Amino acid sequence: MKAKRHIIIPLILFAYITVMAAVFLPQNDYMPTTDKVFILSLAYLLVALVFFLMKARAKNKSGK
């Protein structure tokens, strides 16, 4: 089974964002918690958008 690009790339981005948030956000004391949650939520929404756009592109490319 060939790995599908529209699944692999968003998973890598999701893992990267999660690791960076776990490492750097707890150390950031000058930013309020609500801002941290907002930024992280926005990043996850962008990853979801990338997933759906890449999935639609793959579907159109395959001709289904």
mmCIF file of the N, C-alpha and C atoms, coordinates in Angstrom:
data_MODEL
# 
_entry.id   MODEL 
# 
loop_
_atom_site.group_PDB 
_atom_site.id 
_atom_site.type_symbol 
_atom_site.label_atom_id 
_atom_site.label_alt_id 
_atom_site.label_comp_id 
_atom_site.label_asym_id 
_atom_site.label_entity_id 
_atom_site.label_seq_id 
_atom_site.pdbx_PDB_ins_code 
_atom_site.Cartn_x 
_atom_site.Cartn_y 
_atom_site.Cartn_z 
_atom_site.occupancy 
_atom_site.B_iso_or_equiv 
_atom_site.pdbx_formal_charge 
_atom_site.auth_seq_id 
_atom_site.auth_comp_id 
_atom_site.auth_asym_id 
_atom_site.auth_atom_id 
_atom_site.pdbx_PDB_model_num 
ATOM 1   N N  . MET A 1 1  ? 0.847   -1.193 0.000   1.00 0.00 ? 1  MET A N  1 
ATOM 2   C CA . MET A 1 1  ? 0.000   0.000  0.000   1.00 0.00 ? 1  MET A CA 1 
ATOM 3   C C  . MET A 1 1  ? 0.885   1.246  0.000   1.00 0.00 ? 1  MET A C  1 
ATOM 4   N N  . LYS A 1 2  ? 0.628   2.105  -0.925  1.00 0.00 ? 2  LYS A N  1 
ATOM 5   C CA . LYS A 1 2  ? 1.402   3.331  -1.047  1.00 0.00 ? 2  LYS A CA 1 
ATOM 6   C C  . LYS A 1 2  ? 0.873   4.385  -0.066  1.00 0.00 ? 2  LYS A C  1 
ATOM 7   N N  . ALA A 1 3  ? 1.790   5.058  0.613   1.00 0.00 ? 3  ALA A N  1 
ATOM 8   C CA . ALA A 1 3  ? 1.401   6.113  1.541   1.00 0.00 ? 3  ALA A CA 1 
ATOM 9   C C  . ALA A 1 3  ? 0.839   7.298  0.750   1.00 0.00 ? 3  ALA A C  1 
ATOM 10  N N  . LYS A 1 4  ? -0.283  7.789  1.179   1.00 0.00 ? 4  LYS A N  1 
ATOM 11  C CA . LYS A 1 4  ? -0.932  8.884  0.468   1.00 0.00 ? 4  LYS A CA 1 
ATOM 12  C C  . LYS A 1 4  ? -0.423  10.213 1.005   1.00 0.00 ? 4  LYS A C  1 
ATOM 13  N N  . ARG A 1 5  ? -0.069  11.085 0.096   1.00 0.00 ? 5  ARG A N  1 
ATOM 14  C CA . ARG A 1 5  ? 0.520   12.368 0.461   1.00 0.00 ? 5  ARG A CA 1 
ATOM 15  C C  . ARG A 1 5  ? -0.448  13.240 1.257   1.00 0.00 ? 5  ARG A C  1 
ATOM 16  N N  . HIS A 1 6  ? -1.746  13.182 0.924   1.00 0.00 ? 6  HIS A N  1 
ATOM 17  C CA . HIS A 1 6  ? -2.713  14.036 1.617   1.00 0.00 ? 6  HIS A CA 1 
ATOM 18  C C  . HIS A 1 6  ? -2.935  13.590 3.062   1.00 0.00 ? 6  HIS A C  1 
ATOM 19  N N  . ILE A 1 7  ? -2.424  12.440 3.445   1.00 0.00 ? 7  ILE A N  1 
ATOM 20  C CA . ILE A 1 7  ? -2.510  11.994 4.833   1.00 0.00 ? 7  ILE A CA 1 
ATOM 21  C C  . ILE A 1 7  ? -1.190  12.225 5.557   1.00 0.00 ? 7  ILE A C  1 
ATOM 22  N N  . ILE A 1 8  ? -0.083  11.932 4.886   1.00 0.00 ? 8  ILE A N  1 
ATOM 23  C CA . ILE A 1 8  ? 1.231   11.995 5.511   1.00 0.00 ? 8  ILE A CA 1 
ATOM 24  C C  . ILE A 1 8  ? 1.631   13.430 5.865   1.00 0.00 ? 8  ILE A C  1 
ATOM 25  N N  . ILE A 1 9  ? 1.480   14.357 4.951   1.00 0.00 ? 9  ILE A N  1 
ATOM 26  C CA . ILE A 1 9  ? 1.924   15.734 5.188   1.00 0.00 ? 9  ILE A CA 1 
ATOM 27  C C  . ILE A 1 9  ? 1.162   16.395 6.338   1.00 0.00 ? 9  ILE A C  1 
ATOM 28  N N  . PRO A 1 10 ? -0.172  16.321 6.405   1.00 0.00 ? 10 PRO A N  1 
ATOM 29  C CA . PRO A 1 10 ? -0.853  16.902 7.572   1.00 0.00 ? 10 PRO A CA 1 
ATOM 30  C C  . PRO A 1 10 ? -0.485  16.209 8.886   1.00 0.00 ? 10 PRO A C  1 
ATOM 31  N N  . LEU A 1 11 ? -0.235  14.900 8.860   1.00 0.00 ? 11 LEU A N  1 
ATOM 32  C CA . LEU A 1 11 ? 0.185   14.217 10.081  1.00 0.00 ? 11 LEU A CA 1 
ATOM 33  C C  . LEU A 1 11 ? 1.537   14.720 10.562  1.00 0.00 ? 11 LEU A C  1 
ATOM 34  N N  . ILE A 1 12 ? 2.458   14.941 9.636   1.00 0.00 ? 12 ILE A N  1 
ATOM 35  C CA . ILE A 1 12 ? 3.767   15.479 10.008  1.00 0.00 ? 12 ILE A CA 1 
ATOM 36  C C  . ILE A 1 12 ? 3.624   16.890 10.570  1.00 0.00 ? 12 ILE A C  1 
ATOM 37  N N  . LEU A 1 13 ? 2.796   17.712 9.932   1.00 0.00 ? 13 LEU A N  1 
ATOM 38  C CA . LEU A 1 13 ? 2.567   19.069 10.435  1.00 0.00 ? 13 LEU A CA 1 
ATOM 39  C C  . LEU A 1 13 ? 1.911   19.055 11.814  1.00 0.00 ? 13 LEU A C  1 
ATOM 40  N N  . PHE A 1 14 ? 0.948   18.159 12.004  1.00 0.00 ? 14 PHE A N  1 
ATOM 41  C CA . PHE A 1 14 ? 0.272   18.039 13.297  1.00 0.00 ? 14 PHE A CA 1 
ATOM 42  C C  . PHE A 1 14 ? 1.270   17.644 14.390  1.00 0.00 ? 14 PHE A C  1 
ATOM 43  N N  . ALA A 1 15 ? 2.120   16.674 14.096  1.00 0.00 ? 15 ALA A N  1 
ATOM 44  C CA . ALA A 1 15 ? 3.114   16.237 15.073  1.00 0.00 ? 15 ALA A CA 1 
ATOM 45  C C  . ALA A 1 15 ? 4.105   17.357 15.372  1.00 0.00 ? 15 ALA A C  1 
ATOM 46  N N  . TYR A 1 16 ? 4.536   18.081 14.360  1.00 0.00 ? 16 TYR A N  1 
ATOM 47  C CA . TYR A 1 16 ? 5.478   19.182 14.547  1.00 0.00 ? 16 TYR A CA 1 
ATOM 48  C C  . TYR A 1 16 ? 4.883   20.277 15.433  1.00 0.00 ? 16 TYR A C  1 
ATOM 49  N N  . ILE A 1 17 ? 3.655   20.668 15.141  1.00 0.00 ? 17 ILE A N  1 
ATOM 50  C CA . ILE A 1 17 ? 3.001   21.717 15.928  1.00 0.00 ? 17 ILE A CA 1 
ATOM 51  C C  . ILE A 1 17 ? 2.814   21.263 17.377  1.00 0.00 ? 17 ILE A C  1 
ATOM 52  N N  . THR A 1 18 ? 2.432   20.011 17.562  1.00 0.00 ? 18 THR A N  1 
ATOM 53  C CA . THR A 1 18 ? 2.220   19.494 18.909  1.00 0.00 ? 18 THR A CA 1 
ATOM 54  C C  . THR A 1 18 ? 3.513   19.477 19.714  1.00 0.00 ? 18 THR A C  1 
ATOM 55  N N  . VAL A 1 19 ? 4.595   19.021 19.094  1.00 0.00 ? 19 VAL A N  1 
ATOM 56  C CA . VAL A 1 19 ? 5.887   18.977 19.798  1.00 0.00 ? 19 VAL A CA 1 
ATOM 57  C C  . VAL A 1 19 ? 6.375   20.383 20.117  1.00 0.00 ? 19 VAL A C  1 
ATOM 58  N N  . MET A 1 20 ? 6.279   21.293 19.166  1.00 0.00 ? 20 MET A N  1 
ATOM 59  C CA . MET A 1 20 ? 6.725   22.664 19.416  1.00 0.00 ? 20 MET A CA 1 
ATOM 60  C C  . MET A 1 20 ? 5.885   23.332 20.507  1.00 0.00 ? 20 MET A C  1 
ATOM 61  N N  . ALA A 1 21 ? 4.605   23.060 20.528  1.00 0.00 ? 21 ALA A N  1 
ATOM 62  C CA . ALA A 1 21 ? 3.743   23.634 21.564  1.00 0.00 ? 21 ALA A CA 1 
ATOM 63  C C  . ALA A 1 21 ? 4.089   23.046 22.927  1.00 0.00 ? 21 ALA A C  1 
ATOM 64  N N  . ALA A 1 22 ? 4.350   21.760 22.978  1.00 0.00 ? 22 ALA A N  1 
ATOM 65  C CA . ALA A 1 22 ? 4.682   21.123 24.249  1.00 0.00 ? 22 ALA A CA 1 
ATOM 66  C C  . ALA A 1 22 ? 6.019   21.602 24.785  1.00 0.00 ? 22 ALA A C  1 
ATOM 67  N N  . VAL A 1 23 ? 6.932   21.938 23.893  1.00 0.00 ? 23 VAL A N  1 
ATOM 68  C CA . VAL A 1 23 ? 8.265   22.365 24.326  1.00 0.00 ? 23 VAL A CA 1 
ATOM 69  C C  . VAL A 1 23 ? 8.298   23.844 24.680  1.00 0.00 ? 23 VAL A C  1 
ATOM 70  N N  . PHE A 1 24 ? 7.713   24.689 23.846  1.00 0.00 ? 24 PHE A N  1 
ATOM 71  C CA . PHE A 1 24 ? 7.911   26.121 24.000  1.00 0.00 ? 24 PHE A CA 1 
ATOM 72  C C  . PHE A 1 24 ? 6.781   26.888 24.690  1.00 0.00 ? 24 PHE A C  1 
ATOM 73  N N  . LEU A 1 25 ? 5.546   26.452 24.587  1.00 0.00 ? 25 LEU A N  1 
ATOM 74  C CA . LEU A 1 25 ? 4.455   27.230 25.187  1.00 0.00 ? 25 LEU A CA 1 
ATOM 75  C C  . LEU A 1 25 ? 4.467   27.239 26.711  1.00 0.00 ? 25 LEU A C  1 
ATOM 76  N N  . PRO A 1 26 ? 4.795   26.166 27.394  1.00 0.00 ? 26 PRO A N  1 
ATOM 77  C CA . PRO A 1 26 ? 4.830   26.263 28.868  1.00 0.00 ? 26 PRO A CA 1 
ATOM 78  C C  . PRO A 1 26 ? 5.902   27.230 29.386  1.00 0.00 ? 26 PRO A C  1 
ATOM 79  N N  . GLN A 1 27 ? 6.965   27.455 28.624  1.00 0.00 ? 27 GLN A N  1 
ATOM 80  C CA . GLN A 1 27 ? 8.036   28.366 29.045  1.00 0.00 ? 27 GLN A CA 1 
ATOM 81  C C  . GLN A 1 27 ? 7.684   29.821 28.801  1.00 0.00 ? 27 GLN A C  1 
ATOM 82  N N  . ASN A 1 28 ? 6.669   30.062 27.999  1.00 0.00 ? 28 ASN A N  1 
ATOM 83  C CA . ASN A 1 28 ? 6.295   31.409 27.593  1.00 0.00 ? 28 ASN A CA 1 
ATOM 84  C C  . ASN A 1 28 ? 5.375   32.019 28.648  1.00 0.00 ? 28 ASN A C  1 
ATOM 85  N N  . ASP A 1 29 ? 5.957   32.798 29.578  1.00 0.00 ? 29 ASP A N  1 
ATOM 86  C CA . ASP A 1 29 ? 5.175   33.375 30.676  1.00 0.00 ? 29 ASP A CA 1 
ATOM 87  C C  . ASP A 1 29 ? 4.580   34.741 30.345  1.00 0.00 ? 29 ASP A C  1 
ATOM 88  N N  . TYR A 1 30 ? 5.083   35.408 29.336  1.00 0.00 ? 30 TYR A N  1 
ATOM 89  C CA . TYR A 1 30 ? 4.586   36.749 29.041  1.00 0.00 ? 30 TYR A CA 1 
ATOM 90  C C  . TYR A 1 30 ? 3.381   36.747 28.119  1.00 0.00 ? 30 TYR A C  1 
ATOM 91  N N  . MET A 1 31 ? 2.916   35.580 27.686  1.00 0.00 ? 31 MET A N  1 
ATOM 92  C CA . MET A 1 31 ? 1.730   35.483 26.829  1.00 0.00 ? 31 MET A CA 1 
ATOM 93  C C  . MET A 1 31 ? 0.584   34.871 27.636  1.00 0.00 ? 31 MET A C  1 
ATOM 94  N N  . PRO A 1 32 ? -0.589  35.477 27.632  1.00 0.00 ? 32 PRO A N  1 
ATOM 95  C CA . PRO A 1 32 ? -1.722  34.902 28.372  1.00 0.00 ? 32 PRO A CA 1 
ATOM 96  C C  . PRO A 1 32 ? -2.129  33.528 27.825  1.00 0.00 ? 32 PRO A C  1 
ATOM 97  N N  . THR A 1 33 ? -2.734  32.737 28.677  1.00 0.00 ? 33 THR A N  1 
ATOM 98  C CA . THR A 1 33 ? -3.133  31.377 28.306  1.00 0.00 ? 33 THR A CA 1 
ATOM 99  C C  . THR A 1 33 ? -4.149  31.382 27.171  1.00 0.00 ? 33 THR A C  1 
ATOM 100 N N  . THR A 1 34 ? -5.045  32.350 27.166  1.00 0.00 ? 34 THR A N  1 
ATOM 101 C CA . THR A 1 34 ? -6.046  32.398 26.092  1.00 0.00 ? 34 THR A CA 1 
ATOM 102 C C  . THR A 1 34 ? -5.393  32.614 24.732  1.00 0.00 ? 34 THR A C  1 
ATOM 103 N N  . ASP A 1 35 ? -4.334  33.413 24.691  1.00 0.00 ? 35 ASP A N  1 
ATOM 104 C CA . ASP A 1 35 ? -3.611  33.621 23.435  1.00 0.00 ? 35 ASP A CA 1 
ATOM 105 C C  . ASP A 1 35 ? -2.918  32.340 22.984  1.00 0.00 ? 35 ASP A C  1 
ATOM 106 N N  . LYS A 1 36 ? -2.364  31.605 23.927  1.00 0.00 ? 36 LYS A N  1 
ATOM 107 C CA . LYS A 1 36 ? -1.713  30.331 23.596  1.00 0.00 ? 36 LYS A CA 1 
ATOM 108 C C  . LYS A 1 36 ? -2.722  29.354 23.007  1.00 0.00 ? 36 LYS A C  1 
ATOM 109 N N  . VAL A 1 37 ? -3.887  29.266 23.623  1.00 0.00 ? 37 VAL A N  1 
ATOM 110 C CA . VAL A 1 37 ? -4.924  28.355 23.139  1.00 0.00 ? 37 VAL A CA 1 
ATOM 111 C C  . VAL A 1 37 ? -5.413  28.796 21.761  1.00 0.00 ? 37 VAL A C  1 
ATOM 112 N N  . PHE A 1 38 ? -5.589  30.083 21.558  1.00 0.00 ? 38 PHE A N  1 
ATOM 113 C CA . PHE A 1 38 ? -6.042  30.599 20.274  1.00 0.00 ? 38 PHE A CA 1 
ATOM 114 C C  . PHE A 1 38 ? -5.041  30.292 19.169  1.00 0.00 ? 38 PHE A C  1 
ATOM 115 N N  . ILE A 1 39 ? -3.772  30.526 19.423  1.00 0.00 ? 39 ILE A N  1 
ATOM 116 C CA . ILE A 1 39 ? -2.742  30.290 18.412  1.00 0.00 ? 39 ILE A CA 1 
ATOM 117 C C  . ILE A 1 39 ? -2.641  28.803 18.076  1.00 0.00 ? 39 ILE A C  1 
ATOM 118 N N  . LEU A 1 40 ? -2.692  27.965 19.081  1.00 0.00 ? 40 LEU A N  1 
ATOM 119 C CA . LEU A 1 40 ? -2.620  26.523 18.855  1.00 0.00 ? 40 LEU A CA 1 
ATOM 120 C C  . LEU A 1 40 ? -3.855  26.029 18.096  1.00 0.00 ? 40 LEU A C  1 
ATOM 121 N N  . SER A 1 41 ? -5.018  26.542 18.438  1.00 0.00 ? 41 SER A N  1 
ATOM 122 C CA . SER A 1 41 ? -6.248  26.167 17.728  1.00 0.00 ? 41 SER A CA 1 
ATOM 123 C C  . SER A 1 41 ? -6.196  26.606 16.269  1.00 0.00 ? 41 SER A C  1 
ATOM 124 N N  . LEU A 1 42 ? -5.694  27.790 16.035  1.00 0.00 ? 42 LEU A N  1 
ATOM 125 C CA . LEU A 1 42 ? -5.561  28.294 14.673  1.00 0.00 ? 42 LEU A CA 1 
ATOM 126 C C  . LEU A 1 42 ? -4.598  27.425 13.864  1.00 0.00 ? 42 LEU A C  1 
ATOM 127 N N  . ALA A 1 43 ? -3.513  27.020 14.470  1.00 0.00 ? 43 ALA A N  1 
ATOM 128 C CA . ALA A 1 43 ? -2.545  26.163 13.778  1.00 0.00 ? 43 ALA A CA 1 
ATOM 129 C C  . ALA A 1 43 ? -3.176  24.819 13.423  1.00 0.00 ? 43 ALA A C  1 
ATOM 130 N N  . TYR A 1 44 ? -3.935  24.237 14.350  1.00 0.00 ? 44 TYR A N  1 
ATOM 131 C CA . TYR A 1 44 ? -4.597  22.965 14.075  1.00 0.00 ? 44 TYR A CA 1 
ATOM 132 C C  . TYR A 1 44 ? -5.676  23.113 12.996  1.00 0.00 ? 44 TYR A C  1 
ATOM 133 N N  . LEU A 1 45 ? -6.375  24.230 12.988  1.00 0.00 ? 45 LEU A N  1 
ATOM 134 C CA . LEU A 1 45 ? -7.366  24.476 11.929  1.00 0.00 ? 45 LEU A CA 1 
ATOM 135 C C  . LEU A 1 45 ? -6.703  24.601 10.562  1.00 0.00 ? 45 LEU A C  1 
ATOM 136 N N  . LEU A 1 46 ? -5.534  25.226 10.521  1.00 0.00 ? 46 LEU A N  1 
ATOM 137 C CA . LEU A 1 46 ? -4.814  25.332 9.256   1.00 0.00 ? 46 LEU A CA 1 
ATOM 138 C C  . LEU A 1 46 ? -4.347  23.963 8.767   1.00 0.00 ? 46 LEU A C  1 
ATOM 139 N N  . VAL A 1 47 ? -3.928  23.099 9.676   1.00 0.00 ? 47 VAL A N  1 
ATOM 140 C CA . VAL A 1 47 ? -3.533  21.746 9.290   1.00 0.00 ? 47 VAL A CA 1 
ATOM 141 C C  . VAL A 1 47 ? -4.751  20.988 8.748   1.00 0.00 ? 47 VAL A C  1 
ATOM 142 N N  . ALA A 1 48 ? -5.904  21.152 9.381   1.00 0.00 ? 48 ALA A N  1 
ATOM 143 C CA . ALA A 1 48 ? -7.117  20.503 8.885   1.00 0.00 ? 48 ALA A CA 1 
ATOM 144 C C  . ALA A 1 48 ? -7.478  21.036 7.498   1.00 0.00 ? 48 ALA A C  1 
ATOM 145 N N  . LEU A 1 49 ? -7.323  22.326 7.283   1.00 0.00 ? 49 LEU A N  1 
ATOM 146 C CA . LEU A 1 49 ? -7.578  22.917 5.978   1.00 0.00 ? 49 LEU A CA 1 
ATOM 147 C C  . LEU A 1 49 ? -6.635  22.342 4.924   1.00 0.00 ? 49 LEU A C  1 
ATOM 148 N N  . VAL A 1 50 ? -5.365  22.215 5.268   1.00 0.00 ? 50 VAL A N  1 
ATOM 149 C CA . VAL A 1 50 ? -4.393  21.616 4.348   1.00 0.00 ? 50 VAL A CA 1 
ATOM 150 C C  . VAL A 1 50 ? -4.811  20.190 3.995   1.00 0.00 ? 50 VAL A C  1 
ATOM 151 N N  . PHE A 1 51 ? -5.244  19.434 5.003   1.00 0.00 ? 51 PHE A N  1 
ATOM 152 C CA . PHE A 1 51 ? -5.671  18.057 4.755   1.00 0.00 ? 51 PHE A CA 1 
ATOM 153 C C  . PHE A 1 51 ? -6.822  18.007 3.757   1.00 0.00 ? 51 PHE A C  1 
ATOM 154 N N  . PHE A 1 52 ? -7.863  18.795 3.993   1.00 0.00 ? 52 PHE A N  1 
ATOM 155 C CA . PHE A 1 52 ? -9.034  18.750 3.120   1.00 0.00 ? 52 PHE A CA 1 
ATOM 156 C C  . PHE A 1 52 ? -8.726  19.272 1.715   1.00 0.00 ? 52 PHE A C  1 
ATOM 157 N N  . LEU A 1 53 ? -7.881  20.298 1.611   1.00 0.00 ? 53 LEU A N  1 
ATOM 158 C CA . LEU A 1 53 ? -7.513  20.798 0.288   1.00 0.00 ? 53 LEU A CA 1 
ATOM 159 C C  . LEU A 1 53 ? -6.679  19.773 -0.479  1.00 0.00 ? 53 LEU A C  1 
ATOM 160 N N  . MET A 1 54 ? -5.758  19.120 0.208   1.00 0.00 ? 54 MET A N  1 
ATOM 161 C CA . MET A 1 54 ? -4.937  18.108 -0.460  1.00 0.00 ? 54 MET A CA 1 
ATOM 162 C C  . MET A 1 54 ? -5.769  16.878 -0.832  1.00 0.00 ? 54 MET A C  1 
ATOM 163 N N  . LYS A 1 55 ? -6.736  16.535 0.002   1.00 0.00 ? 55 LYS A N  1 
ATOM 164 C CA . LYS A 1 55 ? -7.610  15.405 -0.295  1.00 0.00 ? 55 LYS A CA 1 
ATOM 165 C C  . LYS A 1 55 ? -8.467  15.704 -1.530  1.00 0.00 ? 55 LYS A C  1 
ATOM 166 N N  . ALA A 1 56 ? -9.006  16.912 -1.608  1.00 0.00 ? 56 ALA A N  1 
ATOM 167 C CA . ALA A 1 56 ? -9.813  17.298 -2.769  1.00 0.00 ? 56 ALA A CA 1 
ATOM 168 C C  . ALA A 1 56 ? -8.952  17.327 -4.029  1.00 0.00 ? 56 ALA A C  1 
ATOM 169 N N  . ARG A 1 57 ? -7.735  17.794 -3.904  1.00 0.00 ? 57 ARG A N  1 
ATOM 170 C CA . ARG A 1 57 ? -6.835  17.832 -5.058  1.00 0.00 ? 57 ARG A CA 1 
ATOM 171 C C  . ARG A 1 57 ? -6.495  16.423 -5.538  1.00 0.00 ? 57 ARG A C  1 
ATOM 172 N N  . ALA A 1 58 ? -6.248  15.518 -4.592  1.00 0.00 ? 58 ALA A N  1 
ATOM 173 C CA . ALA A 1 58 ? -5.954  14.132 -4.966  1.00 0.00 ? 58 ALA A CA 1 
ATOM 174 C C  . ALA A 1 58 ? -7.161  13.467 -5.614  1.00 0.00 ? 58 ALA A C  1 
ATOM 175 N N  . LYS A 1 59 ? -8.346  13.797 -5.114  1.00 0.00 ? 59 LYS A N  1 
ATOM 176 C CA . LYS A 1 59 ? -9.576  13.217 -5.682  1.00 0.00 ? 59 LYS A CA 1 
ATOM 177 C C  . LYS A 1 59 ? -9.795  13.722 -7.112  1.00 0.00 ? 59 LYS A C  1 
ATOM 178 N N  . ASN A 1 60 ? -9.572  15.010 -7.322  1.00 0.00 ? 60 ASN A N  1 
ATOM 179 C CA . ASN A 1 60 ? -9.724  15.579 -8.669  1.00 0.00 ? 60 ASN A CA 1 
ATOM 180 C C  . ASN A 1 60 ? -8.660  15.047 -9.626  1.00 0.00 ? 60 ASN A C  1 
ATOM 181 N N  . LYS A 1 61 ? -7.461  14.844 -9.100  1.00 0.00 ? 61 LYS A N  1 
ATOM 182 C CA . LYS A 1 61 ? -6.379  14.350 -9.949  1.00 0.00 ? 61 LYS A CA 1 
ATOM 183 C C  . LYS A 1 61 ? -6.607  12.907 -10.384 1.00 0.00 ? 61 LYS A C  1 
ATOM 184 N N  . SER A 1 62 ? -7.193  12.105 -9.493  1.00 0.00 ? 62 SER A N  1 
ATOM 185 C CA . SER A 1 62 ? -7.422  10.714 -9.836  1.00 0.00 ? 62 SER A CA 1 
ATOM 186 C C  . SER A 1 62 ? -8.647  10.542 -10.748 1.00 0.00 ? 62 SER A C  1 
ATOM 187 N N  . GLY A 1 63 ? -9.476  11.570 -10.852 1.00 0.00 ? 63 GLY A N  1 
ATOM 188 C CA . GLY A 1 63 ? -10.618 11.535 -11.759 1.00 0.00 ? 63 GLY A CA 1 
ATOM 189 C C  . GLY A 1 63 ? -11.862 10.909 -11.185 1.00 0.00 ? 63 GLY A C  1 
ATOM 190 N N  . LYS A 1 64 ? -11.972 10.811 -9.895  1.00 0.00 ? 64 LYS A N  1 
ATOM 191 C CA . LYS A 1 64 ? -13.161 10.215 -9.269  1.00 0.00 ? 64 LYS A CA 1 
ATOM 192 C C  . LYS A 1 64 ? -14.227 11.244 -9.034  1.00 0.00 ? 64 LYS A C  1 
# 
